[in-house]
Amino acid sequence: MGSLAQEVRDTPVGQTIPAQFQRMVQQRGDAPALHFKVGDRWAPISWTQYGQAVARCANMLLGEGLEPGDRVAIWAANRPEWQIADLGAIHAGGVTVAIYQTLAPAQVQYLLQHSESRILILENRALLEQILPMRDELPALRRVIMLDGEAPEREGWVISWNVGLAQGDGFGRTRPGLLASRWQAVAPQDLASLIYTSGTTGTQKGVMLTHRNLTWTAQATLECLPGSTDDRVLSYLPLSHVLERVVSHLRQVATGCQIYFCSSIDQVMPMTREVHPTYFTSVPRLWEKIYAGIRARMDHVSGLRRLIRDWALVVAARKTAAYEAQVTPSTWVRSQWALADRLVYRKIRETLGFDQIRICVSGSAPVSPDILRFFYGLGVEILEGYGLTETTAPVTVNRPGQARFGTVGTALPGEEVRIAADGEILVRGPNVFQGYFRDPVATAEALHDGWLLTGDVGELDADGYLKITDRKKDLFKTSGGKYVAPGAIENVLSGRGGIAQAVVIGDARPFVTALITLDPEDARRGPNDPQVKQRVDQAIAQVNRTLSHPEQIKKWKILDGEFVVGDELTPKMSVRRKRIYEKYRAQIEDLYSASTG
């Protein structure tokens, strides 16, 4: 990497991802950058080693004939090689194409065909077996590189990661100046990544993000949610999604913090207890599961411990009420909460691995304000934000110490947000994407005079805090002519009375109904358990009291099972309404068959 030193010094920082990365490699040197699990221990990769690995990867791709602007697809779980491949492709002047692990083979084939990817880096033999039958349908794909295992014999199309790196080393020795000249030629307006939106309708569109989109957003996010070299970040949300790319991968390039990789969501909480992250981003489904687990343990205590629990919850509620009222808690509340923290809450945070947390963020979907209040009382402030792939993730976010529960915060500095006459949220700024790849019609529909039409409906208060009402396309009208925003109702239901998720139904129907899934504790008892049914009934009755008569849920069905990613949920855990309507058609019809409401 020393041969690049002069080029790094001569490159304006903050304009391109390679320039930022090379500067951070020089600054951090032997400090740890990446950590991955080997058996029971965490193995570190220093910044110097990280930089060397990126250079090897870039030379491997250059040796394969990668030209500026060529696409390199990555299909793997979160691991060091994902980020190394991403940076390697970008240093070589290429464009990374991120593939969700949960996509079906036909969807992967479409993505590779549409993006005209030249090289595919995939995780293992299982994924390779899905690709090999598509070979004749992928004329642009010249090389497949497999991270784990050896390539099949007599299969010249496929090489292993280690063989490819060795070949890249040889290429780099024969062309010593090519890599430096290639990444030096990258400009801020150049395309850096194609991220295909999974969508709730199944239509995939390639979102074009430039170096400026990505570096500007990472820096703007840091102005709202400060970070440092001392931060520890657990990377477990899919790196194929822009949220994780910005909050861990690119945040690290900007700050020099440490990343710990978790390849399975089932291991998130055990690894959190090992890592004790200082910065943690999640989606509502995980917060709901953690909340349900804490409440279940609290509900099992008795005697004196139950009295202490009740007192601690009351004190936490008063502390939270003061925060929401934007007033300083009274001396009595502060002293009582400090005692409750020593007796109850500190132990919970230590058990979760949240005892050193500084910043917690929730994104990708709405989270119940009641869950946010509960965690704040626990001593964990969760900052809800809002964004899209088309905005390089964040549009708005709540700031530490200034959060307003039920809102998604205020706009990033340097960005504009306004509400159209029909309530649609419009966004303009350096984070807004360049358009959809090879789809000028969809691009023209989404971008008007520099403003992105988000498709979401919301409200701005006098202080600029944004509240999301619903997806514009999800609003429905009952047969009685009443418009209903299902997302707002679903958000309030989630986390109440053992409810994990709810899907509200009623388009062209005489009344509103809902499909319900249960949190893990109640799911073990089953949907027919009398206590489970009573808790759900009470939760829905409580929510109904806050709704107008046409909005109220008249009937509901508790499902035996949970919604899963790849079926009812998108990879970022948004509800696929069309799929749910199709899969549970019989249950939905049953809700309407025996009553007129």
N, C-alpha and C positions, 0 to 999 in steps of 0.2 A: 504493500500500500504506500510505501514511502515515495515511489515514483510519481504518485498523484499529488504530493504535498503542495507543489507550486500551483497546480491547477485549482486545488481547493482554496488556496489563499486568494486567488484571482477571481473567484466566482462569487457574485453577490449572494449573500445568504438569504434564505426565505423565498427564493423564486422557484426553485425546483426541488423535487424530493431528493435526487442524487446529491445536489449541493448541500442540502441540510444534513443528509446522512454522512457524507464524507467529513464534514466539519465536526459532527458529533463523534465520529470515530477518532479523529485527532485529539479532541478535547478529553474524551473519557478513557482512551487507551486500554489499560488492563482492568478497568472496573467492570464488574459483571453487567451484562446486558440481557441475556436470555437464560431461562432456567427450564429444564425439562426433567421428567421423572425417569429414573433408572432404578427399577426395583423399589426400594423403600427410601431412596435418597434423591435429592435434587442435584442435578449436574449443571454447572454454570458454563456459559459461553461468554467470554469477555468481548468488549467492543472491538478490540483488535482482531480477535478471531472471527467475529461477526463480519467485519469489513473484508477480511480475507475470503470468507465463505461467499459473500456477495460477489466479489471479483471473480472467483472461480466459476460461480454459476453464470455470470454475465459472459465470461469467455466461452463457456460451454455453449451458450445460445448463439453467440457470434460465430463459433465454429460450425454451428448448424445452418449458417447462412441467414440468420435473422437480420432483417433490414429495418430501418427506422419506420415506426408505425405498424409493423407486423404484430399480430396478436399471439399472446402466449396464454393458454388456458391453464388454470390450477384447480385440481379436483382432489381435495384432501382435507383432513381434520386440522384443527389448530395445533401447530407444532412449529419448531424453529424453521424447518425447511419451507413452510408456507411463506413466511416473511422473507426468507433468503431468496426464494424463487421470485417473489413479487419484486423485490428490490433489484435482483439480478436482471430481470426482464426490463425494468425501467432504466437501469444503467446502460443496457444495450440499446436503448432507444425504442424498446418495444412497448406494447400496451397489454396489461394483464386483463384476463377475462376470468372472473371469479365464478366458480360453479358450486352451488349448494350440494352437500352430500346427500340430501334427501330427494333430489330430483330423480324421476323415472328415466330409464334409458332413452325413451323417445324424446324426452325433454332435453336431455344432454345432447343428443344427436342434433336436434334443432338448434341449440345454442352454438355448438361447434360449427355447424353449417352456416348459420346466419352471421356469426362473427368472422368466418373464414380464418379460424385459428390455424396458425402454421405449426405450433408445437403444443402438446398437451403434457402437463406434469401431473401425474395421478399417484394416489397413495400406495395401492397394493394390487395383488393379482386378482382379487375379487372385482375391483373396478375395471381392471384390464379386460377381464372376461366379458364385461358388458360392452366394451369398446370394439373388440376384435370383429364381431359380426357386422359392425357398421363401416368397416374399412372402405369398402367400395363406394359408400355414400359420402365419404369425407375426402374428396380429392385434394383439398387445400392442406390437409393435415399431413405434414411431412415426417414428423417424429413424435413418438410417445416415450416419455421418460418416467420410469417407475421408481418411486422413493424406496419402497421396501421390497426386498427379495431380488432374485436374479431374473433377467428377461428370459422368455421362452427360447429354447434352442431353435435355430434356423428361422428366427423371426426377426428379420433385419429392420423392421419398422419400429421395434421396441428396444430400448436399452435401459439398463439400470442407472439410477442416480449416481452411484459411485463410478461406474464406467464412464458416464457422461462427463463427470467432473474431471476425471483423469484425462479424457480427450481434450477438455477445455484447457487444462494446464498446458498441454502440448501446443494447442493453438495459440494461447497467450504468449508462449515463448517465441513463436514465429512471427507474431504481430504485436510487439510490445506496446505500441502507441495507440492501437485501435480503440481499446476500451476507454482510455482517458478522453480521446477525441470524440467518441460517441456520446458519453454522458455530458461532456462539455457543450455539445451541440443541442442538447435538450433545452427547449424554451418554455417559459411559464404557460404559454397558450397551447402547448402540445398536449395531445391526449395522453393520459396516464393509465386510465382504467375504464373498462366496460363492465358495468354491473347490471345484470339482467334482473328486472323486477319480477318476482314470482307472481305478484298480483293476486287478488282474491277471485279473479275470473278465469285464471289459467293462461292468459295471454302474456307472453314474455316479451319485454321490450328492453333493448340495450341502452342503458343510461350512460352517456358520454361525460366523463369527468376529467378535467385537465389538471396539470400540476398546480396551477393557481387555485383552482377549486379546492384541492385537497390541502395544500399548505396554508392557504388563507383560513380555511375552516378550522384546522387544527390550532392555529394561533389564536383565532377569535374565541374558540372554546376555552383556551387557557386563560384568556382575560376574564372569563366568567367563572371558571372552575380552576383555580390556580394549581399548578403542579411543580415538582422539583425533581432533581436527580435522586432524591431519597425515596421517592414513591415506589411502592410495590403494587403491581397490577396483575390480576389473574385474568388471563385471556381464555375465555370459554364460549362466548357467543360466537357464531360462525364468522370467521374472517372473510367469508364470501359476502357478508353483509356490510354495508358501508358504516353502520354504527360501530361495530367492533374495529374496523379499520381505523376510524378516526380516534376513538377513545383509548385504544391501546397501541396499535402499531404506529400510527403517525404521531400520536401524543408522545410516544417514546423517542421518535426521531427528533422531535422538537425539544424534549426536556432531558433526555439521557436517563430516564428511569429504568427500572427493572421489570421484565415481563416473565411471568410464570405461566406455562402452557397447561391447559386442561383439555383433553381431547374428547371427553364425555361429560354431558351435563349431569349424569348420575354421580360424578365425582366432585362436583363443584363445592359442596359444603364440606366434605372431608378435606379437600385441598385448601379451602379457605381457612380451616382450623390450623393447617400446617403453615400457610404462608402469612397469615395475619395481614391482608392487604390494607394499604392506606387509601386506595382509590378503587371503587367497585361500581361497575355498571351492570344493570340487570334489566329484565323485562318483568311486567307485572305478574306473570305466572309464577316466577320464582319467589317474589315477595309474598304472594298469596300462600305458597306452600310453607315458607318459613313462618309466616304469621299463624297459619293453621297449626303447625307443629308446636309453637310456643303456647298458643291458647290451649291446645290439648293437654300439654304438660301442666299448665296452670290449673286446668279444670280437675285434675286428678289429685290435687293436694287437699288436705283436710285438717281439721282442728286449728291449732295456732297458726300453722303455715297458711291456711286459707284466710284467716283474719289479716295476716301480714300482706297476703296477695291483694285482698280487697282494698286495704289502706294504700298500698303502693299504686294501684290502678287509679284511685281517686286523686292522689297527689300528682301523678303523671298527667291526668286529664286537666287538672288546674294549671299545671305548667304549660301544657299545650294550648289551653284556652288563652292564656296571657300572650303566648307567641302569636296566635292568630289575631288577637286584638291589637297586636303591635305595641304592647306595653310591657314594662319590666315586671316579672313576677314579684309578688310581695316577699318580704324577708322570711316570713313563715313558710311560704311555698318553697322558696329556695332551700331553706334549711331542711324541710321535710323531704324534698326530693333528693338532696344529698344523702340523707339517711337511707331512703328507699334505694338509692343507687348502690350503696354499700351492701345492703341486705339482699337485694333482688336483682336489680338491672345490670350491675357490673358483671355478675356471675353469668347472666344470660349472654351478654356481649362476648365474654371470654369463651363461653361454650360454642358460640357461633363462629368465633374467629374475627369478630368485628371490634375487638377491643382497641385496635390502633387505627381504626378507620377515620379518615378526614373528610372524604367526599364520597357520597353515595348518590348514584344517578339512576333514574328509571326512565325508559324510553320504549319506542316501538308500538306501544298501545297504551290506552288509559289505565291508570291504577286508581283503585278506590280511595277517596280522601280519608275514609275511616282507617284504612291500613296505614296511610301516611301519618295520621294522628297517633296511632298506636306506636309506631316506630319512633316518632319524635319523643313521645313520653318515655320510651325505653332508652333514649340517649343516642338514637341513630336518625339523623336528619336525611331523608330521602328527597332528592331534588328532581322533580319531574320535568321532563323536557318534551319537545315535539319536533319532528322533522320527517323528511322523506329521503329516499335515495336520490331524487332529483335535486335536493338541496344539500347534498354531500353530508347527510344526516341532520345536524341540528338547525332549526329555525329559531326556536326560543328555548330558554331554560331558566328555571328558578335559580337564584343565586344563594350561596350559603348565608344563613341568617336573615334572608329576606323572602323566603318561600311563602307562597299563598296556596294552601291546599285547595285542590279543585281547579287550579289553573296550571298551565305549562310554562309559566314564566314570561319573560320579556325577550325581545329580539336580541340577537347577537349584535355587538357594536359594529357599525358600518353596514348594517342590513336594514331594509325597509319591509314592514308588514302592514297591510291594510285590509279592510273588509269591503268586499264588493256589495253592490246594492242588494243582491240576492243572498248575502251572508257568506259567500265563499271567501276563504282566506287566500290572499295574494301576497307573493313574496318577490322581492328584487334585491340582488346583492351579488358579491363575488362568489358566493357559495352555490348559486343557481347553475344547473348543468347546461351543457352546450346543445343538447337535443338528444333525440333517440337515434341510435345508429341505424342508418339505411331506412329511415322511416320519416320522411319529411312531412307527411300528412299528420301523424301523431305529434310531431314536434310543433307544427303550426297550431294545433289544437291546444297544446300545453303552454306555449310561450306567446304572449301578446305584448309587444312593445317593451320587451325586457322583463315583464312581470310573469311569474309562474302562477298558473291557475292550479291550485293544489288539489281541488276536488273535495276539500274538507270545509265544513261549515263551522264558524266560530264567532266569538265576540271579544272585543278589546275593551278593557275598563279604562278609567281616566288616567291610570298610571302606566298603561301600556301592557298590562298582564293579559295574556291570551287564554281564553277558555274554549276548548273544542266542544262543539255540540254534537257533530256526527260527520260521517262521510256523506257528501252530497248525494251520491248515488244510492246510499243505504236508507235515506229517508223514504218512508212509505206512507200511503194513504189508506186508511181503513175504508170499508164499503160505506161507512157513514160520512166520509169526506174529511175525516180528521187526519192531519199530518202527524206522524210519530217519528221521533228520533231514537231508534233502538239502541244505539251505542251509549247514549247517556243513561238509559235505564239499566243496561247491562253492567256498566261501570259501577253503579251504585250497588247492584246486587252482589257483585263479586266480592268474596271475603265475608259475607254475612251468613250466619246460620248454617255454616258448613258448605256453602255454595262455592265451588271452584270457579265455574264459568256458566254464563247464561247466554242464550241466544233468543232474542225477542222476535216474534213473528206476528204478522197481521196485515200484510199487503193485500188489499182488496178483500179482506175478511171482515166479518161482522164485529169482531173484538180481538183484543191482543192476547197472545199466548206466549209460552216460553218453554224451551228445552233447557234442562238443568244438569250439570255435572257436579260431582261432590268432591270435596277435599279428601286427601288420603285417609284421614282418621274416620270420617263418616263413610267413605267408599268401602272400607273394610267391613262395616256393618251391613252395607247393601241398601239399595233404594227402597226396600219394603220394610225396613226397620221402623217401628212406630216412633221412636225418638228422633230418628233422622227425618222422617216425614214431618214431624211436628216442628222441628227447627227450621226446615225449609218453608213450611207454611207461615210461620211467624215472621221470618225474614221478608217474604213477599208481601205479607200484610203490612209490615212496617213501611216498606218502600211504596206500596200502593197509596198509603195515606199522604204521601208527598206529591202524587201525580193527579192530573185532571182525570175525570171519569173515563173519557175515551182512551187515555193512555194506560189505564190500570190493567194489570195482568189478571185475566179472568180464570184461566186454566193453565196448568203446567204439567210437564212430564219430567220425572227424574230418570236420567239415563243410567244404565248399568255399564259404566266404563267412562273413561275420560277422552277428551279430544286430543288427537295426536298430530304432531308435525308430519307433513307429507300427506295427510288425509284431510281432516277437518281444519287444520291450521296451516298457515304458511310457515316457511322457515323462521320468520321473525315473530311467530306465534300470533298473528292476526287471524281472525275468524274467516274461513272460506264459506260465506253464506250459501252460495249456489250449491257447493258440495254437500253442506249440511241439509239443505232442503231436499236434495236428491236422496241422500242416504237414509234420512229419517222421515221420508214422505209418509209412510204408513202411520208412524206415531203422530205426526202433525195432523193428518186427516182424522185420526181418532179424537184429537182434542176438539175438533169442530163438528164431529158427526153426531154427538148426542146432546148438543145444546145450541141455542141461538144466542147466548150471552145475555 
